[in-house]
Amino acid sequence: MAHLLEVENLKQYFPIRTGFFRKIPLKAVDDVSFHIDEGETLGLVGESGCGKTTVGRSILHLYKPTGGTVRYRGEAINEDNIQAHRRQMQVVFQDPYSSLNPRMTVSDIVGEALDIHKLYGSRTERTERINELLQLVGLNADHARRYAHEFSGGQRQRIGIARALAVMPEFIVCDEPVSALDVSIQAQVINTFEELQQRLGLAYLFIAHDLMVVKHISHRIAVMYLGKIVETAGSSELINHPAHPYTRSLISAIPIPDPDTARTRTRIVLEGDVPSPLNVPSGCSFRTRCPFATEQCAVETPQLEDIGAGHQAACWNLDKIP
């Protein structure tokens, strides 16, 4: 069965000037591969600056990839056909405040995509479609005449979701869509994403920091560190049986509501800071913070290897980690 989206060896380098004439590449995304099937959610997690958002934007060609291939339904995406794929692939941005034009009404914000792709026959049909989209995300037709500043953060994010749905896409990049919202509102927006997925058969790349949020909404999870995917597995499998030392550290930081259980758990604290993507360590990029690093880690870069149950990890010392 062919995958809906296939990403192979994706690279995104940004040239950084370090002198009058010298430029060095900032490796924001370095050789990332994964796939997403129809109706599936892949969660992408990692520390700030690891390249999660850049992966999403490179897939959509908001950034032109430095290297690698992105295929949608088997067709490689490039500058010649990206406009045709815009209808199938959309994005919901992180900040519901800055991602909406304050000078446009909700009707204009949601209807802009309809105008660009000419998806209506008359003004009446356009209005009906906008009202339908607003109702789909939990708003009503009266909201169409208002401006973005008149809404709460959760409502603004719903407007952003309606805008993404306007062209009837099959795949949406959700770029930390709940991180700027209150916890109670986060739950409502996540439920909206799940309801839309069940109703419309959408596939998501769900980018977030919160592992428990990602576990709740995702079918599979991929963990990124310094531009590379270091582990991927089914949602429950990864949370319950993490293999990579970095993933174990992230999971050990998840708060547990039961005090008795929390007291018995060992917190894995990483030493040192995340290296700069301008000067990535040789071999395994995580070795400078890993308590299990060996000489091999400094020389050879580990690749993702299958360790069973659809679980993959990139580490030379998986068999030595207790």
Buried (B, 14 or more C-beta within 10 A) or exposed (E): EEBBBBBBEBBBBBEEEEEEEEEBBBBBBBBBBBBBBBBBBBBBBBBEBBBBBBBBBBBBBEBEBBEBBBBBBEEEBEEEEBEEBBBBBBBBBBBBBEBBEEEBBBBBBBBBBBEEBEBBEEEEEBBEBBBEBBEBBBBEBEBBEBBBEEBEBBBBBBBBBBBBBBBBBBBBBBBBBBBBBEEEBBBBBBEBBBEBBEEBEBBBBBBBBBBEBBBBBBBBBBBBBBBBBBBBBBBEBBBEBBBBBBBBBBBBEEEEEEEEEEEEEEEBEBEEEBBEBEEBBEBBBBBBBBEBBBEEBEEEBBEBEEBEEEBBBBBBBBEEBE
